Amino acid sequence: MGETRVDLLHLLEDLRDAYPGSLEETILTEIMANALDSDASVISFTSDPAQCALTALDNGSGMQRRELARFHDIAASTKVRGQGIGFAGVGIKLGLLICEEVLTETRRGKNHVATSWHMASRHRAPWKWTPPPGSVTERGTAVHLKLRNPLSPLLDPGFLEETLRRHFQPLLDPAFDEFLAVHYPKGIAVDVNGSRLARQRSNAPLQAPLEVRLMRKRKPSALGYLVRQDHALPEDQRGLAISTYGKVIRRGWDWLGMTPAAPERISGLIEVPALAACLTLNKGDFIRTGTRGATYLAFRKTIQQAVARQLAEWGDAPAASDQAPPREVRPLQRDLAHLLEDLADDFPLLASLVERRAGGQKRLPLAARGSNGEARSFVAASVTAMAEQEENVARQTSANGENGGAQNSVVQEPASEFVKHESAIQLPGKPAARRPAHYDLDIQFEDRADDPKLGRLVESTVWVNRAHPAYCRALASRSIGYHIALAVAMALAPLAVEPHKESEFLLTFLMRWGEAIEKPGSPKRSGAR
């Protein structure tokens, strides 16, 4: 009779490689994230270079005996997909790669237990129950890592503080205290070697607030700021950081799909709690497919507009392309969007780029923390200019006054409770008299002479490479439309299907594109073929 064996060492190394940072950085941030998921309000880290040990202690909910026993299964987790910012206690499990022993102590109610765990071989990681050392007094969890390397960064208090500040910046910035109080009512305190990390505000000379509001809600659904320095920032501080529940998920300009004129001088941070439901499995990025992916893309679009408006005020707006896109692109973009709607039936992962409702809005469910969300909650993926919005609000207020004095709730919010910043974006629940814009598939152009690809997908934008030989030939033969469609198909193939089915997708896409432009009565546009 055979037996299934698992190469634990290889499995843990694969988990390690799923994170962009160093192993020590991943272990530290995951321990912190899982402590926050357990409703901890005080998390302390104590390094002991003499003993080659790091101890992490929190006052969270702790675990019961059977939960701690199940925790030692590498693939086990009690967490629900779409909730929390930690990944199945992976920080402690990755500790097996660099530790002689991992001792976990936990206490919940009358249950006070501890285990000792270590890596014995590639295929074995035995653990056993052990008497609790007494680190946890009332409730919570303590993790004691006995490190193999006496020079490990985890023994350096400076490394601990710098990493925690970079990855959990909103929790240590007083500007986010009120906004995050809904999720952390007791606040969050972090100690390193007995010293509490000081809370720090941005002291940049030029700073502007960012807000995103859903429907007619008075409280923002996303809050942050942009800062501009008079000197170049370090590489790891440039760009806008986006966080959820206080954990920074992405940082830089790539995720936002835009670059200011002086990217080395501008940074910022925006906290979006609703995006916790859109995190990937390892909590290191956002999903870009399906309903959750559409939610992320909708938030990204509103943030993008707020940032663009503020950059324009500072004179740092992204430089426009020297060469305007061909005039055929706009009708082609509409045709391609309709084609993708049809293809979404056969390739469901395309739905996040084409889902729409009447009026040009996407209705997207947003899950609240600890709940499955409310189906009526949605992100309006159509936003117009602030001037047009203010005009509509004023028009509605005037109409309400004529109908018995009923007043708009947003307008009547006291100034002490709600100040509407110029960089804030409010997403009303009804389209009213506005013409909403569609934010799904977008087509842009770039020159990448060294890139062998005709097109690439960045978030919800397909970038067509004008320097590609195929595009250059298309200009001469007046077949730009076909090559743009081909670029879109090639860019979307990795998103739509598994690698071995990309050829099937490309063939289906191009066949239906040909059928669409050959339909009787379809407009014949120059270059469509």
Phi, psi and omega per residue, in radians:
M1 nan 2.291 -3.106
G2 -1.424 3.013 -3.134
E3 -2.501 2.340 3.091
T4 -1.414 2.202 3.119
R5 -2.055 2.538 -3.111
V6 -2.031 2.280 3.055
D7 -1.417 1.599 -3.064
L8 -1.089 -0.681 -3.118
L9 -1.086 -0.789 3.123
H10 -1.124 -0.690 3.137
L11 -1.102 -0.775 3.131
L12 -1.171 -0.637 3.094
E13 -1.158 -0.610 3.068
D14 -1.153 -0.699 3.077
L15 -1.090 -0.735 3.123
R16 -1.053 -0.741 -3.080
D17 -1.263 -0.204 3.119
A18 -1.336 -0.147 -3.123
Y19 -1.891 2.501 -3.082
P20 -1.322 -0.470 -3.072
G21 -1.509 -3.082 3.111
S22 -1.213 2.862 -3.133
L23 -1.081 -0.770 -3.130
E24 -1.109 -0.684 3.112
E25 -1.138 -0.707 3.124
T26 -1.131 -0.770 3.138
I27 -1.051 -0.805 -3.093
L28 -1.129 -0.827 -3.100
T29 -1.186 -0.610 3.126
E30 -1.237 -0.650 3.069
I31 -1.094 -0.749 3.116
M32 -1.120 -0.778 -3.105
A33 -1.126 -0.712 3.135
N34 -1.219 -0.541 3.041
A35 -1.141 -0.712 3.102
L36 -1.143 -0.660 3.111
D37 -1.140 -0.388 -3.141
S38 -1.583 0.258 3.120
D39 1.157 0.547 3.070
A40 -1.310 2.561 3.076
S41 -1.990 -0.319 3.092
V42 -2.282 2.127 3.112
I43 -2.183 2.217 -3.104
S44 -2.161 2.525 3.097
F45 -2.189 2.276 -3.123
T46 -2.249 2.080 3.106
S47 -1.783 2.464 -3.138
D48 -2.286 1.567 -3.113
P49 -1.033 -0.557 -3.128
A50 -1.109 -0.615 -3.131
Q51 -1.771 0.042 -3.077
C52 0.910 0.868 -3.035
A53 -2.364 2.547 3.001
L54 -2.201 2.284 3.127
T55 -2.074 2.240 3.064
A56 -1.991 2.241 -3.068
L57 -2.290 2.333 3.080
D58 -2.341 2.833 3.108
N59 -1.879 0.654 3.138
G60 -1.319 -2.815 -3.045
S61 -1.310 -0.273 -3.128
G62 1.238 -3.057 -3.138
M63 -2.288 2.629 2.986
Q64 -1.429 2.956 -3.046
R65 -1.020 -0.799 -3.109
R66 -1.201 -0.532 3.099
E67 -1.202 -0.701 3.097
L68 -1.154 -0.665 3.109
A69 -1.115 -0.731 -3.140
R70 -1.208 -0.476 -3.113
F71 -1.021 -0.487 -3.087
H72 -1.360 -0.078 2.978
D73 -1.407 2.066 -3.035
I74 -0.945 -0.660 -3.045
A75 -1.626 0.027 -3.052
A76 -1.514 2.585 3.062
S77 -2.810 2.474 3.061
T78 -1.641 0.033 -3.073
K79 -1.473 2.609 3.124
V80 -1.680 2.377 3.122
R81 -1.013 2.349 -3.138
G82 1.628 0.015 3.116
Q83 -2.198 2.505 3.065
G84 1.407 2.981 -3.108
I85 -2.104 -0.002 3.078
G86 -1.805 2.749 -3.041
F87 -2.011 1.510 2.919
A88 0.953 0.605 3.135
G89 1.094 0.475 -3.024
V90 -1.158 -0.418 3.137
G91 -1.050 -0.811 3.140
I92 -1.211 -0.650 -3.129
K93 -1.175 -0.667 3.070
L94 -1.181 -0.380 3.084
G95 -1.056 -0.400 3.111
L96 -1.067 -0.441 -3.117
L97 -1.242 -0.448 -3.033
I98 -2.181 0.093 -3.058
C99 -2.037 2.549 2.969
E100 -1.316 -0.552 -3.123
E101 -2.711 2.486 3.015
V102 -2.093 1.978 -3.125
L103 -1.869 2.139 -3.111
T104 -2.028 2.169 3.106
E105 -2.083 2.344 -3.120
T106 -2.496 2.651 -3.097
R107 -2.517 2.219 3.027
R108 -2.489 2.007 -3.086
G109 1.075 -2.201 -3.140
K110 -1.497 -0.155 3.141
N111 -1.457 2.056 3.122
H112 -2.406 1.780 -3.009
V113 -2.357 2.912 3.121
A114 -2.651 2.679 3.102
T115 -2.355 2.709 3.036
S116 -2.058 2.343 -2.985
W117 -2.401 2.440 3.070
H118 -2.717 2.859 -3.137
M119 -1.638 1.975 -3.111
A120 -1.585 -0.578 3.133
S121 -2.799 -3.100 3.140
R122 -1.043 -0.524 -3.008
H123 -1.932 -0.054 -3.049
R124 -2.307 2.313 3.030
A125 -2.368 1.361 -3.076
P126 -1.233 2.622 3.040
W127 -2.399 2.797 -3.128
K128 -2.601 2.716 3.048
W129 -1.280 2.510 -3.131
T130 -2.491 2.679 3.127
P131 -1.059 2.344 3.123
P132 -1.069 2.307 -3.131
P133 -1.288 -0.183 3.074
G134 1.614 0.317 3.112
S135 -1.238 -0.570 -3.141
V136 -1.659 2.113 -3.071
T137 -1.641 -0.859 -3.095
E138 -1.865 -1.092 3.084
R139 -2.715 2.833 3.141
G140 2.188 -2.883 -3.086
T141 -2.432 2.456 3.049
A142 -2.180 2.368 3.119
V143 -2.114 2.180 -3.130
H144 -1.972 1.982 -3.138
L145 -1.787 2.044 3.059
K146 -1.623 1.761 -2.985
L147 -1.425 2.569 3.100
R148 -1.391 -0.642 -3.046
N149 -1.628 2.019 3.127
P150 -1.196 -0.204 3.114
L151 -1.834 0.321 -3.129
S152 -1.073 2.414 3.084
P153 -1.021 -0.422 -3.135
L154 -1.158 -0.208 3.093
L155 -1.636 -0.025 -3.100
D156 -1.738 1.984 3.134
P157 -1.016 -0.595 3.113
G158 -1.109 -0.718 3.092
F159 -1.131 -0.733 3.138
L160 -1.047 -0.844 -3.100
E161 -1.155 -0.806 -3.101
E162 -1.086 -0.719 -3.139
T163 -1.169 -0.769 -3.132
L164 -1.144 -0.671 3.124
R165 -1.175 -0.668 -3.098
R166 -1.264 -0.685 -3.062
H167 -1.555 -0.332 -3.115
F168 -2.281 0.765 -3.074
Q169 -0.982 -0.758 -3.116
P170 -1.080 -0.536 -3.115
L171 -1.242 -0.324 -3.112
L172 -1.966 0.283 3.105
D173 -2.067 2.016 -3.116
P174 -1.012 -0.359 -3.134
A175 -1.094 -0.358 -3.097
F176 -1.841 0.053 -3.053
D177 -1.021 -0.911 -3.101
E178 -1.145 -0.686 -3.104
F179 -1.153 -0.686 -3.105
L180 -1.549 -0.031 -3.110
A181 -1.096 -0.454 3.106
V182 -1.102 -0.630 -3.082
H183 -1.649 -0.516 3.122
Y184 -2.238 1.317 -3.045
P185 -1.079 -0.462 3.133
K186 -1.586 -0.018 -3.072
G187 1.353 3.006 -3.139
I188 -2.215 2.242 3.073
A189 -2.122 2.372 -3.114
V190 -2.160 2.225 3.122
D191 -2.005 2.451 3.034
V192 -2.214 2.024 -3.107
N193 0.903 0.771 3.060
G194 1.477 -0.133 -3.134
S195 -1.871 2.246 -3.132
R196 -1.338 2.320 3.124
L197 -1.169 2.215 -3.124
A198 -1.212 2.522 3.104
R199 -1.492 2.329 -3.011
Q200 -2.221 2.315 3.009
R201 -1.661 2.742 3.054
S202 -1.224 2.318 3.136
N203 -1.952 0.457 -3.131
A204 -1.150 2.526 -3.124
P205 -1.158 -0.468 -3.122
L206 -2.204 2.050 -3.060
Q207 -2.479 2.464 -3.136
A208 -2.385 2.390 -3.139
P209 -1.343 2.685 3.046
L210 -2.219 2.363 3.087
E211 -2.482 2.574 3.011
V212 -2.266 2.239 -3.124
R213 -2.085 2.451 3.110
L214 -1.701 2.320 3.087
M215 0.914 -2.221 -3.111
R216 -1.937 0.389 -3.107
K217 -1.218 2.457 -3.121
R218 -1.347 -0.621 -3.133
K219 -1.473 2.418 -3.128
P220 -1.220 2.600 3.048
S221 -1.596 -0.255 3.061
A222 -2.566 2.431 -3.060
L223 -2.468 2.450 3.110
G224 -3.085 -2.760 -3.119
Y225 -2.785 2.765 2.985
L226 -2.003 2.468 3.096
V227 -2.258 2.572 3.090
R228 -2.195 2.137 3.139
Q229 -1.659 2.798 3.085
D230 -1.613 0.218 3.110
H231 -2.526 2.875 3.135
A232 -1.240 2.369 -3.136
L233 -1.541 2.740 3.005
P234 -1.033 2.687 -3.047
E235 -0.959 -0.720 -3.063
D236 -1.379 -0.006 3.120
Q237 -1.926 -0.036 -3.095
R238 -1.431 2.599 3.065
G239 1.587 3.058 -3.137
L240 -1.616 2.231 3.076
A241 -1.659 2.429 3.085
I242 -2.056 2.299 -3.065
S243 -2.259 2.826 3.024
T244 -2.477 2.294 -3.036
Y245 0.955 0.527 3.066
G246 1.562 -0.082 3.140
K247 -1.786 2.171 3.119
V248 -1.272 2.180 -3.093
I249 -1.731 -0.819 3.123
R250 -2.312 2.683 3.101
R251 -2.553 2.492 3.138
G252 2.110 -2.830 3.142
W253 -1.919 -0.306 -3.068
D254 -1.073 -0.781 -3.081
W255 -1.128 -0.497 -3.112
L256 -1.464 -0.297 3.104
G257 1.306 0.439 3.111
M258 -2.668 2.701 -3.129
T259 -2.374 2.167 3.123
P260 -1.174 2.986 3.108
A261 -1.163 -0.535 3.115
A262 -2.218 1.251 -3.042
P263 -1.114 -0.418 -3.094
E264 -1.322 -0.174 -3.098
R265 -1.888 -0.123 -3.009
I266 -2.042 2.360 3.064
S267 -2.495 3.122 3.137
G268 3.033 3.139 -3.090
L269 -2.665 2.377 3.045
I270 -2.392 2.294 -3.110
E271 -1.807 2.203 -3.123
V272 -2.267 1.558 -3.097
P273 -1.020 -0.599 -3.087
A274 -1.090 -0.387 -3.097
L275 -1.373 -0.030 3.037
A276 -1.058 -0.531 3.114
A277 -1.313 -0.143 -3.088
C278 -1.879 0.179 -3.109
L279 -1.312 2.603 3.044
T280 -1.237 3.067 -3.050
L281 -1.030 -0.699 -3.117
N282 -1.549 0.120 3.074
K283 1.078 0.394 -3.103
G284 -1.832 -0.027 -3.128
D285 -2.830 -3.137 -3.132
F286 -1.884 2.525 3.069
I287 -1.214 2.480 -3.132
R288 -2.101 0.242 3.141
T289 -2.243 2.763 3.096
G290 1.236 -2.901 -3.093
T291 -1.124 -0.733 3.129
R292 -1.151 -0.679 3.090
G293 -1.121 -0.666 3.102
A294 -1.146 -0.628 3.081
T295 -1.081 -0.802 3.115
Y296 -1.069 -0.782 -3.111
L297 -1.127 -0.605 3.113
A298 -1.175 -0.784 3.083
F299 -1.085 -0.733 -3.128
R300 -1.049 -0.696 -3.139
K301 -1.115 -0.764 -3.137
T302 -1.166 -0.684 3.091
I303 -1.123 -0.716 3.130
Q304 -1.024 -0.739 -3.134
Q305 -1.193 -0.725 3.122
A306 -1.098 -0.754 3.137
V307 -1.145 -0.758 -3.132
A308 -1.054 -0.712 -3.137
R309 -1.133 -0.722 -3.130
Q310 -1.224 -0.673 3.099
L311 -1.091 -0.655 3.111
A312 -1.112 -0.676 3.111
E313 -1.133 -0.592 3.132
W314 -1.458 -0.131 -3.071
G315 1.376 0.396 -3.121
D316 -2.019 0.423 -3.129
A317 -1.057 2.553 3.114
P318 -1.012 2.478 -3.139
A319 -1.186 2.354 3.127
A320 -1.300 2.684 3.127
S321 -1.156 2.411 -3.139
D322 -1.152 -0.520 -3.093
Q323 -1.927 2.088 -3.117
A324 -1.232 2.547 3.114
P325 -1.164 2.672 -3.135
P326 -1.033 2.686 -3.082
R327 -1.222 -0.287 3.133
E328 -1.271 -0.222 -2.971
V329 -1.145 -0.729 -3.062
R330 -1.104 -0.889 3.078
P331 -1.115 -0.626 3.086
L332 -1.089 -0.673 -3.129
Q333 -1.096 -0.725 3.097
R334 -1.131 -0.776 3.138
D335 -1.097 -0.721 3.129
L336 -1.131 -0.649 3.109
A337 -1.088 -0.743 3.099
H338 -1.131 -0.679 3.119
L339 -1.105 -0.716 3.138
L340 -1.166 -0.562 3.067
E341 -1.039 -0.733 3.119
D342 -1.205 -0.727 -3.113
L343 -1.190 -0.421 -3.110
A344 -1.093 -0.408 3.083
D345 -1.161 -0.642 -3.137
D346 -1.591 -0.459 -3.127
F347 -2.231 1.444 -2.984
P348 -0.997 -0.448 -3.084
L349 -1.187 -0.207 3.080
L350 -1.399 -0.134 -3.006
A351 -1.041 -0.575 -3.087
S352 -1.146 -0.307 -3.141
L353 -1.637 -0.231 -3.009
V354 -2.279 -0.150 -3.100
E355 -1.043 2.306 3.120
R356 -2.731 2.787 3.062
R357 -2.116 3.057 3.110
A358 -1.022 2.462 -3.137
G359 1.574 0.016 3.085
G360 1.407 0.366 -3.125
Q361 -2.010 2.586 3.037
K362 -1.737 2.194 3.049
R363 -1.616 2.023 -3.010
L364 -2.201 2.080 3.120
P365 -1.178 2.407 3.102
L366 -2.048 2.084 -3.132
A367 -1.447 2.352 3.053
A368 -1.500 2.824 -3.101
R369 -1.154 2.244 3.102
G370 1.404 0.162 3.132
S371 -2.475 2.992 3.136
N372 -1.573 0.059 3.102
G373 1.476 3.028 -3.126
E374 -2.048 2.281 -3.051
A375 -1.103 -0.433 -3.112
R376 -1.398 -0.242 3.095
S377 -1.322 2.379 3.140
F378 -2.717 2.767 3.020
V379 -1.692 2.165 3.045
A380 -1.385 1.954 -3.057
A381 -1.511 0.440 3.055
S382 -2.240 2.207 -3.064
V383 -2.352 2.373 3.073
T384 -1.959 3.127 -3.106
A385 -1.125 2.663 -3.082
M386 -1.117 -0.593 -3.131
A387 -1.115 -0.740 3.127
E388 -1.143 -0.647 -3.125
Q389 -1.152 -0.803 -3.139
E390 -1.080 -0.634 3.111
E391 -1.097 -0.719 3.128
N392 -1.167 -0.719 3.128
V393 -1.080 -0.751 3.133
A394 -1.118 -0.687 3.136
R395 -1.130 -0.722 3.120
Q396 -1.167 -0.683 3.131
T397 -1.102 -0.739 3.129
S398 -1.113 -0.740 -3.141
A399 -1.139 -0.700 3.130
N400 -1.129 -0.629 3.135
G401 -1.124 -0.605 3.122
E402 -1.288 -0.381 -3.101
N403 -1.753 0.738 3.030
G404 1.774 0.150 3.033
G405 1.521 0.110 3.075
A406 -1.125 2.393 -3.022
Q407 -2.130 2.650 3.125
N408 -1.189 2.327 -3.049
S409 -1.178 -0.582 -3.123
V410 -1.223 -0.757 -3.108
V411 -1.146 -0.610 -3.067
Q412 -1.488 0.079 3.097
E413 -1.132 2.244 3.130
P414 -1.019 2.545 -3.094
A415 -1.098 -0.502 -3.122
S416 -1.230 -0.395 -3.110
E417 -1.753 -0.515 -3.057
F418 -2.507 2.042 3.058
V419 -1.994 2.129 -3.089
K420 -1.513 1.868 -3.141
H421 -1.353 2.733 3.129
E422 -1.125 -0.493 -3.101
S423 -1.594 0.112 3.134
A424 -1.428 2.604 3.096
I425 -2.104 2.162 3.100
Q426 -1.913 2.239 -3.102
L427 -1.843 1.764 -3.096
P428 -1.210 2.736 -3.066
G429 -1.391 -0.382 -3.140
K430 -2.148 2.507 -3.117
P431 -1.210 -0.349 3.128
A432 0.877 -2.271 -3.067
A433 -1.638 0.165 -3.046
R434 -1.501 2.752 2.964
R435 -1.794 1.797 -3.087
P436 -1.230 2.573 3.065
A437 -1.608 2.647 -3.140
H438 -1.619 2.289 3.091
Y439 -2.115 1.427 3.041
D440 -2.251 -1.951 -3.136
L441 -1.294 2.332 3.087
D442 -2.217 2.593 3.127
I443 -2.135 2.178 3.107
Q444 -2.257 2.937 -3.072
F445 -2.171 2.582 3.129
E446 -2.622 2.885 3.099
D447 -2.027 1.874 3.136
R448 -2.247 1.480 -3.038
A449 -1.100 -0.515 -3.085
D450 -1.565 -0.035 -3.096
D451 -1.604 2.121 -3.139
P452 -1.298 -0.127 -3.082
K453 -1.565 2.455 3.091
L454 -1.338 -0.551 3.136
G455 -2.605 2.670 3.087
R456 -2.475 2.612 -3.116
L457 -1.790 2.167 3.049
V458 -2.136 1.937 -3.031
E459 0.982 -2.023 -3.130
S460 -1.892 0.340 -3.109
T461 -2.037 2.264 3.024
V462 -1.649 2.122 3.120
W463 -1.736 2.048 3.141
V464 -1.601 2.262 -3.085
N465 -1.498 1.811 -3.120
R466 -1.236 -0.318 -3.134
A467 -1.519 -0.030 -3.136
H468 -1.256 2.439 -3.124
P469 -0.967 -0.636 -3.128
A470 -1.123 -0.651 3.124
Y471 -1.221 -0.685 3.118
C472 -1.096 -0.694 3.095
R473 -1.175 -0.593 -3.141
A474 -1.125 -0.626 3.106
L475 -1.074 -0.671 -3.117
A476 -1.295 -0.599 -3.076
S477 -1.682 0.058 3.132
R478 0.998 0.702 3.073
S479 -2.080 0.712 -3.078
I480 -1.064 -0.722 -3.084
G481 -0.988 -0.810 -3.132
Y482 -1.081 -0.761 -3.082
H483 -1.252 -0.534 3.030
I484 -1.164 -0.746 3.086
A485 -1.074 -0.703 3.109
L486 -1.124 -0.716 3.112
A487 -1.093 -0.723 3.106
V488 -1.099 -0.789 -3.129
A489 -1.067 -0.778 -3.129
M490 -1.158 -0.617 -3.139
A491 -1.267 -0.611 -3.081
L492 -1.484 -0.317 -3.070
A493 -0.960 -0.830 3.137
P494 -1.106 -0.498 3.120
L495 -1.342 -0.641 -2.974
A496 -1.378 -0.627 -2.981
V497 -2.472 2.995 3.032
E498 -1.263 2.751 -3.049
P499 -0.917 -0.697 -3.066
H500 -1.317 -0.082 3.139
K501 -1.938 0.147 -3.089
E502 -1.109 -0.664 3.134
S503 -1.098 -0.716 3.109
E504 -1.075 -0.734 -3.140
F505 -1.130 -0.806 -3.127
L506 -1.049 -0.759 -3.134
L507 -1.117 -0.800 -3.142
T508 -1.095 -0.756 -3.133
F509 -1.037 -0.890 -3.066
L510 -1.215 -0.583 3.095
M511 -1.140 -0.771 -3.128
R512 -1.252 -0.537 3.073
W513 -1.132 -0.757 3.099
G514 -1.101 -0.701 3.108
E515 -1.113 -0.648 -3.082
A516 -1.148 -0.738 -3.087
I517 -1.411 -0.212 3.117
E518 -1.699 -0.012 -3.110
K519 -1.120 2.432 3.085
P520 -1.070 2.347 3.119
G521 1.521 -0.130 3.107
S522 -1.293 2.477 -3.104
P523 -1.113 2.343 3.106
K524 -1.630 1.849 -3.094
R525 -1.800 2.590 -3.134
S526 -1.068 2.225 3.097
G527 1.449 0.104 -3.075
A528 -1.137 -0.469 -3.128
R529 -1.664 nan nan
